[in-house]
Amino acid sequence: MGHAVLSQLLVRFLARDTLRSRVEHSISEVTGLRKGEWLLTDHPFDADKIAATTEQMLAWCRDRIAETRRPYGIDQMALAIACAEPESTPIASSSFGVFRPVEFYEEGGVTERVTQGMQELPVDELDKRTAIRFAAALFSWGDVAKDAIFRDEDE
């Protein structure tokens, strides 16, 4: 193997390692993570109250999705939601994996899956609790890409 080939391989390896470390640093700085919370304290915790909270959560998701960066079409995101008594372990939680924003809105998409999951909560059990906290975490890979890979383009 010639010196030029070794040099090219070393440059590619270092560039890949630098990119990996930039992405890891961006993630460790919680770039791309958005968190929302909804606290229910007024009883009854019934289907209507869960439906209203679901709509608030979905509106929050739509607003956060609209804020995400999408450099060169990198727009994948992930969503997780949980329900718990404050300062307690989750009663229920769901993760919606990696999806593209369009999948949030399409038939059978994330919006419908979140709604279905919220409708399946044990309302009678929830109503026995003093308070219920719903939390959502939305993560944007586009924000990480913008910060770690394409940040120099703004400079």
LOLO-421623 format. One record per atom (N, C-alpha, C): residue number from 1; x, y, z; residue in three letters; atom name. Coordinates in steps of 0.001 Angstrom, whole numbers, padded with zeros to 6 digits. Layout:
BEGIN
NUM	X	Y	Z	ala	CA
...
//
This chain:
BEGIN
1	000859	-001172	000000	met	N
1	000000	000000	000000	met	CA
1	000898	001226	000000	met	C
2	000621	002149	-000911	gly	N
2	001461	003326	-001025	gly	CA
2	001169	004364	000047	gly	C
3	002093	005304	000160	his	N
3	001978	006375	001156	his	CA
3	000714	007227	000923	his	C
4	000385	007489	-000321	ala	N
4	-000795	008307	-000640	ala	CA
4	-002077	007609	-000203	ala	C
5	-002152	006292	-000399	val	N
5	-003341	005532	-000008	val	CA
5	-003477	005527	001506	val	C
6	-002375	005282	002207	leu	N
6	-002409	005318	003671	leu	CA
6	-002818	006692	004173	leu	C
7	-002338	007706	003550	ser	N
7	-002677	009075	003941	ser	CA
7	-004170	009339	003757	ser	C
8	-004726	008897	002645	gln	N
8	-006156	009077	002392	gln	CA
8	-006995	008304	003404	gln	C
9	-006584	007077	003718	leu	N
9	-007308	006279	004704	leu	CA
9	-007272	006946	006077	leu	C
10	-006138	007489	006450	leu	N
10	-006003	008164	007735	leu	CA
10	-006889	009410	007783	leu	C
11	-006919	010168	006714	val	N
11	-007768	011366	006659	val	CA
11	-009237	010975	006793	val	C
12	-009676	009933	006079	arg	N
12	-011071	009480	006189	arg	CA
12	-011400	009005	007599	arg	C
13	-010480	008244	008204	phe	N
13	-010702	007746	009555	phe	CA
13	-010813	008893	010544	phe	C
14	-009916	009853	010461	leu	N
14	-009952	010997	011387	leu	CA
14	-011207	011839	011179	leu	C
15	-011609	012008	009919	ala	N
15	-012833	012782	009646	ala	CA
15	-014040	012069	010230	ala	C
16	-014116	010748	010074	arg	N
16	-015231	009983	010613	arg	CA
16	-015227	010049	012140	arg	C
17	-014026	009938	012743	asp	N
17	-013913	010002	014196	asp	CA
17	-014318	011387	014697	asp	C
18	-013918	012444	013997	thr	N
18	-014292	013803	014384	thr	CA
18	-015795	013989	014273	thr	C
19	-016396	013499	013212	leu	N
19	-017837	013593	013036	leu	CA
19	-018559	012845	014155	leu	C
20	-018107	011636	014451	arg	N
20	-018715	010853	015519	arg	CA
20	-018630	011613	016841	arg	C
21	-017479	012182	017140	ser	N
21	-017340	012898	018412	ser	CA
21	-018199	014158	018431	ser	C
22	-018359	014821	017285	arg	N
22	-019231	016004	017237	arg	CA
22	-020686	015618	017480	arg	C
23	-021126	014506	016882	val	N
23	-022499	014031	017093	val	CA
23	-022691	013622	018551	val	C
24	-021744	012872	019088	glu	N
24	-021845	012457	020489	glu	CA
24	-021893	013662	021423	glu	C
25	-021071	014663	021143	his	N
25	-021072	015876	021971	his	CA
25	-022416	016594	021871	his	C
26	-022945	016704	020661	ser	N
26	-024231	017370	020458	ser	CA
26	-025331	016668	021240	ser	C
27	-025356	015358	021183	ile	N
27	-026368	014591	021920	ile	CA
27	-026171	014754	023424	ile	C
28	-024920	014721	023885	ser	N
28	-024675	014873	025328	ser	CA
28	-025086	016254	025832	ser	C
29	-025121	017230	024950	glu	N
29	-025576	018574	025301	glu	CA
29	-027097	018694	025179	glu	C
30	-027788	017598	024974	val	N
30	-029231	017448	024785	val	CA
30	-029788	018286	023627	val	C
31	-028957	018481	022623	thr	N
31	-029421	019139	021405	thr	CA
31	-030537	018299	020808	thr	C
32	-031592	018954	020399	gly	N
32	-032686	018266	019730	gly	CA
32	-033752	017693	020644	gly	C
33	-033543	017767	021954	leu	N
33	-034512	017194	022883	leu	CA
33	-035454	018275	023395	leu	C
34	-036733	017992	023291	arg	N
34	-037767	018894	023803	arg	CA
34	-038652	018094	024747	arg	C
35	-038975	018694	025886	lys	N
35	-039780	017984	026882	lys	CA
35	-041003	018817	027250	lys	C
36	-042138	018151	027320	gly	N
36	-043378	018798	027726	gly	CA
36	-044005	018037	028875	gly	C
37	-044803	018747	029658	glu	N
37	-045424	018126	030824	glu	CA
37	-046810	018722	031053	glu	C
38	-047749	017843	031446	trp	N
38	-049114	018244	031733	trp	CA
38	-049517	017587	033046	trp	C
39	-049957	018380	033991	leu	N
39	-050301	017870	035310	leu	CA
39	-051806	017982	035527	leu	C
40	-052428	016870	035869	leu	N
40	-053854	016842	036187	leu	CA
40	-054010	016742	037703	leu	C
41	-054764	017672	038266	thr	N
41	-055001	017641	039717	thr	CA
41	-056483	017748	040051	thr	C
42	-057300	018211	039101	asp	N
42	-058737	018380	039342	asp	CA
42	-059491	017132	038914	asp	C
43	-060094	016489	039886	his	N
43	-060877	015285	039620	his	CA
43	-062225	015653	039034	his	C
44	-062855	014782	038311	pro	N
44	-062452	013411	038025	pro	CA
44	-061459	013360	036861	pro	C
45	-060587	012356	036883	phe	N
45	-059715	012068	035747	phe	CA
45	-060485	011095	034867	phe	C
46	-061295	011641	033997	asp	N
46	-062168	010811	033166	asp	CA
46	-061732	010867	031705	asp	C
47	-062490	010193	030859	ala	N
47	-062151	010118	029433	ala	CA
47	-062105	011495	028788	ala	C
48	-063000	012412	029187	asp	N
48	-062991	013754	028614	asp	CA
48	-061724	014514	028982	asp	C
49	-061298	014376	030238	lys	N
49	-060084	015062	030682	lys	CA
49	-058849	014466	029995	lys	C
50	-058838	013154	029808	ile	N
50	-057719	012503	029104	ile	CA
50	-057704	012950	027640	ile	C
51	-058885	013051	027028	ala	N
51	-058963	013496	025627	ala	CA
51	-058456	014940	025490	ala	C
52	-058808	015809	026429	ala	N
52	-058337	017199	026387	ala	CA
52	-056822	017253	026570	ala	C
53	-056302	016436	027465	thr	N
53	-054851	016394	027676	thr	CA
53	-054147	015847	026441	thr	C
54	-054749	014858	025814	thr	N
54	-054191	014304	024577	thr	CA
54	-054090	015386	023522	thr	C
55	-055139	016182	023364	glu	N
55	-055105	017248	022359	glu	CA
55	-054042	018291	022693	glu	C
56	-053896	018632	023971	gln	N
56	-052829	019567	024375	gln	CA
56	-051446	018994	024038	gln	C
57	-051268	017708	024319	met	N
57	-050003	017046	024033	met	CA
57	-049716	017024	022532	met	C
58	-050720	016712	021735	leu	N
58	-050537	016663	020284	leu	CA
58	-050280	018057	019712	leu	C
59	-050936	019075	020246	ala	N
59	-050679	020454	019809	ala	CA
59	-049239	020844	020149	ala	C
60	-048789	020470	021337	trp	N
60	-047404	020731	021737	trp	CA
60	-046444	020045	020757	trp	C
61	-046722	018782	020412	cys	N
61	-045883	018052	019461	cys	CA
61	-045831	018759	018113	cys	C
62	-046991	019173	017613	arg	N
62	-047026	019867	016320	arg	CA
62	-046183	021136	016363	arg	C
63	-046297	021903	017444	asp	N
63	-045516	023136	017580	asp	CA
63	-044020	022839	017649	asp	C
64	-043636	021812	018395	arg	N
64	-042206	021470	018523	arg	CA
64	-041666	020922	017206	arg	C
65	-042457	020106	016517	ile	N
65	-042024	019579	015221	ile	CA
65	-041767	020731	014256	ile	C
66	-042621	021740	014273	ala	N
66	-042456	022888	013383	ala	CA
66	-041171	023659	013674	ala	C
67	-040656	023577	014880	glu	N
67	-039438	024297	015266	glu	CA
67	-038149	023559	014896	glu	C
68	-038247	022288	014545	thr	N
68	-037042	021495	014337	thr	CA
68	-036311	021911	013070	thr	C
69	-035010	021667	013079	arg	N
69	-034159	021942	011920	arg	CA
69	-034177	020706	011027	arg	C
70	-034038	020928	009729	arg	N
70	-034087	019813	008776	arg	CA
70	-033044	020006	007677	arg	C
71	-031772	020014	008058	pro	N
71	-030739	020262	007047	pro	CA
71	-030662	019134	006028	pro	C
72	-030704	019501	004759	tyr	N
72	-030587	018535	003672	tyr	CA
72	-031557	017372	003805	tyr	C
73	-032739	017631	004347	gly	N
73	-033776	016614	004457	gly	CA
73	-033633	015683	005650	gly	C
74	-032665	015931	006515	ile	N
74	-032523	015102	007727	ile	CA
74	-033587	015586	008702	ile	C
75	-034688	014854	008773	asp	N
75	-035828	015322	009571	asp	CA
75	-036384	014258	010516	asp	C
76	-035675	013157	010685	gln	N
76	-036179	012087	011530	gln	CA
76	-036256	012532	012991	gln	C
77	-037262	012025	013679	met	N
77	-037428	012330	015092	met	CA
77	-037983	011121	015804	met	C
78	-038011	011219	017127	ala	N
78	-038560	010145	017955	ala	CA
78	-039408	010797	019040	ala	C
79	-040430	010075	019481	leu	N
79	-041334	010578	020506	leu	CA
79	-041580	009482	021536	leu	C
80	-041570	009883	022798	ala	N
80	-041937	008979	023884	ala	CA
80	-042861	009749	024820	ala	C
81	-043870	009053	025355	ile	N
81	-044777	009673	026319	ile	CA
81	-044900	008754	027529	ile	C
82	-045224	009361	028660	ala	N
82	-045392	008578	029887	ala	CA
82	-046460	009224	030754	ala	C
83	-047022	008401	031624	cys	N
83	-048061	008828	032556	cys	CA
83	-047654	008273	033919	cys	C
84	-047661	009135	034952	ala	N
84	-047261	008693	036289	ala	CA
84	-047840	009620	037337	ala	C
85	-047880	009126	038562	glu	N
85	-048105	010029	039684	glu	CA
85	-046830	010843	039817	glu	C
86	-046927	012125	040143	pro	N
86	-045702	012910	040306	pro	CA
86	-044748	012235	041295	pro	C
87	-043480	012227	040936	glu	N
87	-042413	011638	041768	glu	CA
87	-042582	010142	041975	glu	C
88	-043213	009464	041036	ser	N
88	-043431	008031	041153	ser	CA
88	-043063	007347	039841	ser	C
89	-043094	006032	039835	thr	N
89	-042788	005279	038622	thr	CA
89	-043943	005394	037627	thr	C
90	-043647	005240	036342	pro	N
90	-044694	005361	035328	pro	CA
90	-045806	004330	035481	pro	C
91	-047020	004793	035245	ile	N
91	-048189	003917	035183	ile	CA
91	-048249	003307	033787	ile	C
92	-047926	004123	032798	ala	N
92	-047917	003685	031402	ala	CA
92	-046917	004540	030637	ala	C
93	-046334	003956	029604	ser	N
93	-045427	004713	028735	ser	CA
93	-045436	004086	027353	ser	C
94	-045119	004896	026370	ser	N
94	-045057	004421	024987	ser	CA
94	-043968	005178	024256	ser	C
95	-043309	004462	023368	ser	N
95	-042315	005068	022495	ser	CA
95	-042804	004870	021066	ser	C
96	-042633	005887	020261	phe	N
96	-043150	005834	018893	phe	CA
96	-042026	005746	017866	phe	C
97	-040853	005359	018326	gly	N
97	-039734	005092	017431	gly	CA
97	-039323	006288	016609	gly	C
98	-038558	006018	015576	val	N
98	-038077	007068	014677	val	CA
98	-039097	007227	013559	val	C
99	-039468	008476	013305	phe	N
99	-040440	008767	012257	phe	CA
99	-040103	010096	011605	phe	C
100	-040681	010324	010454	arg	N
100	-040532	011610	009758	arg	CA
100	-041756	012452	010076	arg	C
101	-041642	013779	010025	pro	N
101	-042771	014635	010394	pro	CA
101	-044077	014294	009673	pro	C
102	-044019	013938	008420	val	N
102	-045237	013613	007680	val	CA
102	-045958	012426	008316	val	C
103	-045201	011517	008923	glu	N
103	-045804	010347	009560	glu	CA
103	-046570	010709	010834	glu	C
104	-046322	011879	011361	phe	N
104	-047066	012335	012529	phe	CA
104	-048518	012595	012152	phe	C
105	-048733	013061	010923	tyr	N
105	-050051	013513	010481	tyr	CA
105	-050831	012505	009659	tyr	C
106	-050174	011544	009049	glu	N
106	-050870	010663	008119	glu	CA
106	-051786	009676	008837	glu	C
107	-052724	009136	008061	glu	N
107	-053674	008162	008613	glu	CA
107	-052916	006966	009173	glu	C
108	-053261	006589	010393	gly	N
108	-052565	005499	011057	gly	CA
108	-051201	005891	011602	gly	C
109	-050897	007172	011537	gly	N
109	-049586	007667	011954	gly	CA
109	-049480	007894	013448	gly	C
110	-048489	008647	013819	val	N
110	-048155	008855	015225	val	CA
110	-049300	009515	015984	val	C
111	-049957	010513	015390	thr	N
111	-051072	011173	016078	thr	CA
111	-052139	010162	016483	thr	C
112	-052517	009298	015566	glu	N
112	-053540	008291	015868	glu	CA
112	-053049	007289	016905	glu	C
113	-051766	006931	016844	arg	N
113	-051225	005977	017814	arg	CA
113	-051154	006578	019212	arg	C
114	-050788	007855	019313	val	N
114	-050777	008526	020615	val	CA
114	-052196	008583	021171	val	C
115	-053141	008982	020335	thr	N
115	-054541	009082	020753	thr	CA
115	-055053	007730	021243	thr	C
116	-054776	006688	020493	gln	N
116	-055225	005353	020886	gln	CA
116	-054609	004949	022222	gln	C
117	-053323	005184	022390	gly	N
117	-052663	004841	023645	gly	CA
117	-053248	005591	024830	gly	C
118	-053569	006844	024638	met	N
118	-054169	007641	025718	met	CA
118	-055580	007148	026032	met	C
119	-056337	006745	025006	gln	N
119	-057691	006236	025221	gln	CA
119	-057690	004902	025965	gln	C
120	-056604	004165	025859	glu	N
120	-056512	002852	026506	glu	CA
120	-056048	002930	027956	glu	C
121	-055753	004121	028451	leu	N
121	-055316	004248	029845	leu	CA
121	-056424	003815	030796	leu	C
122	-056087	003224	031921	pro	N
122	-057091	002776	032898	pro	CA
122	-057644	003973	033688	pro	C
123	-058641	004624	033149	val	N
123	-059172	005868	033722	val	CA
123	-059624	005672	035168	val	C
124	-060286	004566	035466	asp	N
124	-060728	004313	036844	asp	CA
124	-059542	004274	037800	asp	C
125	-058446	003660	037363	glu	N
125	-057239	003579	038188	glu	CA
125	-056617	004976	038346	glu	C
126	-056576	005723	037264	leu	N
126	-055992	007066	037320	leu	CA
126	-056755	007961	038281	leu	C
127	-058073	007833	038291	asp	N
127	-058901	008713	039118	asp	CA
127	-058713	008466	040616	asp	C
128	-058111	007341	040974	lys	N
128	-057839	007048	042387	lys	CA
128	-056594	007782	042884	lys	C
129	-055835	008371	041978	arg	N
129	-054587	009043	042324	arg	CA
129	-054851	010508	042648	arg	C
130	-053982	011088	043449	thr	N
130	-054107	012501	043814	thr	CA
130	-053869	013405	042611	thr	C
131	-052826	013066	041839	ala	N
131	-052469	013837	040651	ala	CA
131	-051865	012878	039635	ala	C
132	-051961	013283	038393	ile	N
132	-051376	012504	037308	ile	CA
132	-050554	013461	036444	ile	C
133	-049336	013025	036148	arg	N
133	-048448	013815	035300	arg	CA
133	-048240	013077	033981	arg	C
134	-048481	013774	032900	phe	N
134	-048179	013257	031572	phe	CA
134	-046930	013982	031093	phe	C
135	-046030	013247	030482	ala	N
135	-044801	013844	029972	ala	CA
135	-044550	013335	028560	ala	C
136	-043972	014203	027747	ala	N
136	-043595	013830	026382	ala	CA
136	-042169	014291	026140	ala	C
137	-041431	013470	025434	ala	N
137	-040077	013833	025015	ala	CA
137	-039998	013633	023516	ala	C
138	-039648	014701	022820	leu	N
138	-039528	014669	021362	leu	CA
138	-038066	014941	021022	leu	C
139	-037474	014065	020233	phe	N
139	-036068	014200	019867	phe	CA
139	-035951	014379	018363	phe	C
140	-035149	015361	017943	ser	N
140	-034963	015673	016529	ser	CA
140	-033540	015367	016080	ser	C
141	-033410	014401	015171	trp	N
141	-032101	014117	014588	trp	CA
141	-031651	015258	013687	trp	C
142	-032584	015989	013098	gly	N
142	-032224	017137	012268	gly	CA
142	-031513	018214	013078	gly	C
143	-031968	018448	014308	asp	N
143	-031294	019426	015171	asp	CA
143	-029865	018986	015472	asp	C
144	-029674	017698	015713	val	N
144	-028331	017184	015986	val	CA
144	-027462	017332	014741	val	C
145	-028011	016984	013578	ala	N
145	-027241	017115	012339	ala	CA
145	-026848	018561	012088	ala	C
146	-027770	019482	012304	lys	N
146	-027479	020905	012102	lys	CA
146	-026360	021357	013024	lys	C
147	-026411	020925	014287	asp	N
147	-025415	021329	015270	asp	CA
147	-024063	020658	015042	asp	C
148	-024079	019372	014742	ala	N
148	-022836	018615	014693	ala	CA
148	-022188	018580	013315	ala	C
149	-022978	018601	012260	ile	N
149	-022447	018397	010928	ile	CA
149	-022468	019672	010084	ile	C
150	-023590	020384	010125	phe	N
150	-023779	021518	009217	phe	CA
150	-023664	022880	009888	phe	C
151	-023167	022938	011112	arg	N
151	-023120	024222	011830	arg	CA
151	-022253	025245	011140	arg	C
152	-021203	024807	010464	asp	N
152	-020293	025732	009803	asp	CA
152	-020945	026483	008647	asp	C
153	-022044	025951	008117	glu	N
153	-022709	026586	006986	glu	CA
153	-023360	027918	007374	glu	C
154	-023679	028100	008650	asp	N
154	-024276	029364	009095	asp	CA
154	-023223	030422	009353	asp	C
155	-021983	029995	009461	glu	N
155	-020902	030938	009802	glu	CA
155	-020308	031581	008574	glu	C
//
